[in-house]
Amino acid sequence: MHRSHPRWPLLVLLVLAAAFENFWMWPDDGLIFGLPVNLAYHLGLCVVASLALAAIVRWGWPHDAAGD
């Protein structure tokens, strides 16, 4: 019996792609820790994306794709 692949990795990637386009912050000229708000936002987004991709590889990767 073939098990279907989980769908949550695709949802995570779509949410990350939507979060990348932060048009609501364009007019903000504030600083966070001395960095522009948009730069600080994208630094945080990179950390979240790295953790999300590590989780996808660990728990969402299909077991039959490894050649087992």
Distance bins in CASP14 RR format, pairs under 12 A and 6 or more apart:
PFRMAT RR
TARGET T0000
AUTHOR 0000-0000-0000
RMODE 2
METHOD distances of the structure
MODEL  1
2 62 0 0 0 0 0 1 0 0 0 0 0
2 63 0 0 0 0 0 1 0 0 0 0 0
2 64 0 0 0 0 1 0 0 0 0 0 0
3 60 0 0 0 0 0 1 0 0 0 0 0
3 62 0 0 0 0 1 0 0 0 0 0 0
3 63 0 0 0 0 1 0 0 0 0 0 0
3 64 0 0 0 0 1 0 0 0 0 0 0
4 62 0 0 0 0 1 0 0 0 0 0 0
4 64 0 0 0 0 0 1 0 0 0 0 0
5 56 0 0 0 0 0 1 0 0 0 0 0
5 59 0 0 0 0 0 1 0 0 0 0 0
5 60 1 0 0 1 0 0 0 0 0 0 0
5 61 0 0 0 0 1 0 0 0 0 0 0
5 62 1 0 1 0 0 0 0 0 0 0 0
5 63 0 0 0 0 1 0 0 0 0 0 0
5 64 0 0 0 0 1 0 0 0 0 0 0
5 65 0 0 0 0 1 0 0 0 0 0 0
6 12 0 0 0 0 0 1 0 0 0 0 0
6 55 0 0 0 0 0 1 0 0 0 0 0
6 56 0 0 0 0 1 0 0 0 0 0 0
6 59 1 0 0 1 0 0 0 0 0 0 0
6 60 1 0 1 0 0 0 0 0 0 0 0
6 61 0 0 0 0 1 0 0 0 0 0 0
6 62 0 0 0 0 1 0 0 0 0 0 0
6 63 0 0 0 0 0 1 0 0 0 0 0
7 13 0 0 0 0 0 1 0 0 0 0 0
7 14 0 0 0 0 0 1 0 0 0 0 0
7 56 0 0 0 0 0 1 0 0 0 0 0
7 60 0 0 0 0 1 0 0 0 0 0 0
7 62 0 0 0 0 0 1 0 0 0 0 0
8 14 0 0 0 0 0 1 0 0 0 0 0
8 15 0 0 0 0 0 1 0 0 0 0 0
8 52 0 0 0 0 0 1 0 0 0 0 0
8 55 0 0 0 0 1 0 0 0 0 0 0
8 56 0 0 0 0 1 0 0 0 0 0 0
8 59 0 0 0 0 1 0 0 0 0 0 0
8 60 1 0 0 1 0 0 0 0 0 0 0
8 61 0 0 0 0 0 1 0 0 0 0 0
9 15 0 0 0 0 0 1 0 0 0 0 0
9 16 0 0 0 0 0 1 0 0 0 0 0
9 52 0 0 0 0 1 0 0 0 0 0 0
9 53 0 0 0 0 1 0 0 0 0 0 0
9 54 0 0 0 0 0 1 0 0 0 0 0
9 55 0 0 0 0 1 0 0 0 0 0 0
9 56 1 0 1 0 0 0 0 0 0 0 0
9 57 0 0 0 0 1 0 0 0 0 0 0
9 58 0 0 0 0 0 1 0 0 0 0 0
9 59 0 0 0 0 1 0 0 0 0 0 0
9 60 1 0 1 0 0 0 0 0 0 0 0
9 61 0 0 0 0 1 0 0 0 0 0 0
9 62 0 0 0 0 1 0 0 0 0 0 0
10 16 0 0 0 0 0 1 0 0 0 0 0
10 17 0 0 0 0 0 1 0 0 0 0 0
10 52 0 0 0 0 0 1 0 0 0 0 0
10 56 0 0 0 0 1 0 0 0 0 0 0
10 60 0 0 0 0 0 1 0 0 0 0 0
11 17 0 0 0 0 0 1 0 0 0 0 0
11 18 0 0 0 0 0 1 0 0 0 0 0
11 52 0 0 0 0 0 1 0 0 0 0 0
11 56 0 0 0 0 0 1 0 0 0 0 0
11 60 0 0 0 0 0 1 0 0 0 0 0
12 18 0 0 0 0 0 1 0 0 0 0 0
12 19 0 0 0 0 0 1 0 0 0 0 0
12 48 0 0 0 0 1 0 0 0 0 0 0
12 49 0 0 0 0 1 0 0 0 0 0 0
12 51 0 0 0 0 0 1 0 0 0 0 0
12 52 1 0 1 0 0 0 0 0 0 0 0
12 53 0 0 0 0 1 0 0 0 0 0 0
12 54 0 0 0 0 0 1 0 0 0 0 0
12 55 1 0 0 1 0 0 0 0 0 0 0
12 56 1 0 0 1 0 0 0 0 0 0 0
12 57 0 0 0 0 0 1 0 0 0 0 0
12 59 0 0 0 0 0 1 0 0 0 0 0
12 60 0 0 0 0 1 0 0 0 0 0 0
13 19 0 0 0 0 0 1 0 0 0 0 0
13 20 0 0 0 0 0 1 0 0 0 0 0
13 49 0 0 0 0 1 0 0 0 0 0 0
13 52 1 0 0 1 0 0 0 0 0 0 0
13 53 0 0 0 0 1 0 0 0 0 0 0
13 55 0 0 0 0 0 1 0 0 0 0 0
13 56 1 0 0 1 0 0 0 0 0 0 0
13 60 0 0 0 0 0 1 0 0 0 0 0
14 20 0 0 0 0 0 1 0 0 0 0 0
14 21 0 0 0 0 0 1 0 0 0 0 0
14 52 0 0 0 0 0 1 0 0 0 0 0
15 21 0 0 0 0 0 1 0 0 0 0 0
15 45 0 0 0 0 0 1 0 0 0 0 0
15 48 0 0 0 0 1 0 0 0 0 0 0
15 49 0 0 0 0 0 1 0 0 0 0 0
15 52 0 0 0 0 1 0 0 0 0 0 0
15 56 0 0 0 0 0 1 0 0 0 0 0
16 22 0 0 0 0 0 1 0 0 0 0 0
16 42 0 0 0 0 0 1 0 0 0 0 0
16 44 0 0 0 0 0 1 0 0 0 0 0
16 45 1 0 0 1 0 0 0 0 0 0 0
16 46 0 0 0 0 0 1 0 0 0 0 0
16 47 0 0 0 0 0 1 0 0 0 0 0
16 48 1 0 0 1 0 0 0 0 0 0 0
16 49 1 0 1 0 0 0 0 0 0 0 0
16 50 0 0 0 0 0 1 0 0 0 0 0
16 51 0 0 0 0 0 1 0 0 0 0 0
16 52 1 0 0 1 0 0 0 0 0 0 0
16 53 0 0 0 0 1 0 0 0 0 0 0
16 55 0 0 0 0 0 1 0 0 0 0 0
16 56 0 0 0 0 0 1 0 0 0 0 0
17 45 0 0 0 0 0 1 0 0 0 0 0
17 49 0 0 0 0 1 0 0 0 0 0 0
17 52 0 0 0 0 0 1 0 0 0 0 0
18 24 0 0 0 0 0 1 0 0 0 0 0
18 45 0 0 0 0 0 1 0 0 0 0 0
19 25 0 0 0 0 0 1 0 0 0 0 0
19 41 0 0 0 0 1 0 0 0 0 0 0
19 42 0 0 0 0 1 0 0 0 0 0 0
19 44 0 0 0 0 0 1 0 0 0 0 0
19 45 1 0 0 1 0 0 0 0 0 0 0
19 46 0 0 0 0 0 1 0 0 0 0 0
19 48 1 0 0 1 0 0 0 0 0 0 0
19 49 0 0 0 0 1 0 0 0 0 0 0
19 52 0 0 0 0 0 1 0 0 0 0 0
20 38 0 0 0 0 0 1 0 0 0 0 0
20 41 0 0 0 0 1 0 0 0 0 0 0
20 42 1 0 0 1 0 0 0 0 0 0 0
20 44 0 0 0 0 0 1 0 0 0 0 0
20 45 1 0 0 1 0 0 0 0 0 0 0
20 46 0 0 0 0 1 0 0 0 0 0 0
20 48 0 0 0 0 0 1 0 0 0 0 0
20 49 0 0 0 0 1 0 0 0 0 0 0
21 38 0 0 0 0 0 1 0 0 0 0 0
21 41 0 0 0 0 0 1 0 0 0 0 0
21 42 0 0 0 0 0 1 0 0 0 0 0
21 45 0 0 0 0 0 1 0 0 0 0 0
22 28 0 0 0 0 1 0 0 0 0 0 0
22 37 0 0 0 0 1 0 0 0 0 0 0
22 38 1 0 0 1 0 0 0 0 0 0 0
22 39 0 0 0 0 0 1 0 0 0 0 0
22 40 0 0 0 0 0 1 0 0 0 0 0
22 41 1 0 1 0 0 0 0 0 0 0 0
22 42 1 0 0 1 0 0 0 0 0 0 0
22 44 0 0 0 0 0 1 0 0 0 0 0
22 45 0 0 0 0 1 0 0 0 0 0 0
23 38 0 0 0 0 0 1 0 0 0 0 0
23 41 0 0 0 0 0 1 0 0 0 0 0
24 37 0 0 0 0 0 1 0 0 0 0 0
24 38 0 0 0 0 0 1 0 0 0 0 0
24 41 0 0 0 0 0 1 0 0 0 0 0
25 32 0 0 0 0 0 1 0 0 0 0 0
25 36 0 0 0 0 1 0 0 0 0 0 0
25 37 1 0 1 0 0 0 0 0 0 0 0
25 38 1 0 1 0 0 0 0 0 0 0 0
25 39 0 0 0 0 0 1 0 0 0 0 0
25 40 0 0 0 0 1 0 0 0 0 0 0
25 41 1 0 0 1 0 0 0 0 0 0 0
25 42 0 0 0 0 1 0 0 0 0 0 0
25 45 0 0 0 0 0 1 0 0 0 0 0
26 36 0 0 0 0 0 1 0 0 0 0 0
26 37 0 0 0 0 1 0 0 0 0 0 0
26 38 1 0 0 1 0 0 0 0 0 0 0
26 41 0 0 0 0 0 1 0 0 0 0 0
27 37 0 0 0 0 0 1 0 0 0 0 0
27 38 0 0 0 0 0 1 0 0 0 0 0
28 36 0 0 0 0 1 0 0 0 0 0 0
28 37 1 0 1 0 0 0 0 0 0 0 0
28 38 1 0 0 1 0 0 0 0 0 0 0
28 39 0 0 0 0 0 1 0 0 0 0 0
28 40 0 0 0 0 0 1 0 0 0 0 0
28 41 0 0 0 0 1 0 0 0 0 0 0
29 36 1 0 0 1 0 0 0 0 0 0 0
29 37 1 0 0 1 0 0 0 0 0 0 0
29 38 0 0 0 0 1 0 0 0 0 0 0
29 39 0 0 0 0 0 1 0 0 0 0 0
30 36 1 0 0 1 0 0 0 0 0 0 0
30 37 1 0 1 0 0 0 0 0 0 0 0
30 38 0 0 0 0 1 0 0 0 0 0 0
30 39 0 0 0 0 0 1 0 0 0 0 0
30 40 0 0 0 0 1 0 0 0 0 0 0
30 41 0 0 0 0 0 1 0 0 0 0 0
31 37 1 0 0 1 0 0 0 0 0 0 0
31 38 0 0 0 0 0 1 0 0 0 0 0
31 39 0 0 0 0 1 0 0 0 0 0 0
31 40 0 0 0 0 1 0 0 0 0 0 0
32 38 0 0 0 0 1 0 0 0 0 0 0
32 39 0 0 0 0 1 0 0 0 0 0 0
32 40 1 0 1 0 0 0 0 0 0 0 0
32 41 0 0 0 0 1 0 0 0 0 0 0
32 42 0 0 0 0 0 1 0 0 0 0 0
32 43 0 0 0 0 1 0 0 0 0 0 0
32 44 0 0 0 0 0 1 0 0 0 0 0
33 39 0 0 0 0 1 0 0 0 0 0 0
33 40 1 0 0 1 0 0 0 0 0 0 0
33 41 0 0 0 0 0 1 0 0 0 0 0
33 43 0 0 0 0 1 0 0 0 0 0 0
33 44 0 0 0 0 0 1 0 0 0 0 0
34 40 0 0 0 0 1 0 0 0 0 0 0
34 43 0 0 0 0 0 1 0 0 0 0 0
35 41 0 0 0 0 1 0 0 0 0 0 0
35 42 0 0 0 0 1 0 0 0 0 0 0
35 43 1 0 0 1 0 0 0 0 0 0 0
35 44 0 0 0 0 0 1 0 0 0 0 0
36 42 0 0 0 0 1 0 0 0 0 0 0
36 43 0 0 0 0 0 1 0 0 0 0 0
37 43 0 0 0 0 0 1 0 0 0 0 0
37 44 0 0 0 0 0 1 0 0 0 0 0
38 44 0 0 0 0 0 1 0 0 0 0 0
38 45 0 0 0 0 0 1 0 0 0 0 0
39 45 0 0 0 0 0 1 0 0 0 0 0
39 46 0 0 0 0 0 1 0 0 0 0 0
40 46 0 0 0 0 0 1 0 0 0 0 0
40 47 0 0 0 0 0 1 0 0 0 0 0
41 47 0 0 0 0 0 1 0 0 0 0 0
41 48 0 0 0 0 0 1 0 0 0 0 0
42 48 0 0 0 0 0 1 0 0 0 0 0
42 49 0 0 0 0 1 0 0 0 0 0 0
43 49 0 0 0 0 0 1 0 0 0 0 0
43 50 0 0 0 0 0 1 0 0 0 0 0
44 50 0 0 0 0 1 0 0 0 0 0 0
44 51 0 0 0 0 0 1 0 0 0 0 0
44 52 0 0 0 0 0 1 0 0 0 0 0
45 51 0 0 0 0 0 1 0 0 0 0 0
45 52 0 0 0 0 0 1 0 0 0 0 0
46 52 0 0 0 0 0 1 0 0 0 0 0
46 53 0 0 0 0 0 1 0 0 0 0 0
47 53 0 0 0 0 0 1 0 0 0 0 0
47 54 0 0 0 0 0 1 0 0 0 0 0
48 54 0 0 0 0 0 1 0 0 0 0 0
48 55 0 0 0 0 0 1 0 0 0 0 0
49 55 0 0 0 0 0 1 0 0 0 0 0
49 56 0 0 0 0 0 1 0 0 0 0 0
50 56 0 0 0 0 0 1 0 0 0 0 0
50 57 0 0 0 0 0 1 0 0 0 0 0
51 57 0 0 0 0 0 1 0 0 0 0 0
51 58 0 0 0 0 0 1 0 0 0 0 0
52 58 0 0 0 0 0 1 0 0 0 0 0
52 59 0 0 0 0 0 1 0 0 0 0 0
52 60 0 0 0 0 0 1 0 0 0 0 0
53 59 0 0 0 0 0 1 0 0 0 0 0
53 60 0 0 0 0 0 1 0 0 0 0 0
53 61 0 0 0 0 0 1 0 0 0 0 0
54 60 0 0 0 0 0 1 0 0 0 0 0
54 61 0 0 0 0 0 1 0 0 0 0 0
55 61 0 0 0 0 0 1 0 0 0 0 0
56 62 0 0 0 0 0 1 0 0 0 0 0
57 65 0 0 0 0 0 1 0 0 0 0 0
57 66 0 0 0 0 0 1 0 0 0 0 0
60 66 0 0 0 0 0 1 0 0 0 0 0
61 67 0 0 0 0 0 1 0 0 0 0 0
61 68 0 0 0 0 0 1 0 0 0 0 0
62 68 0 0 0 0 0 1 0 0 0 0 0
END
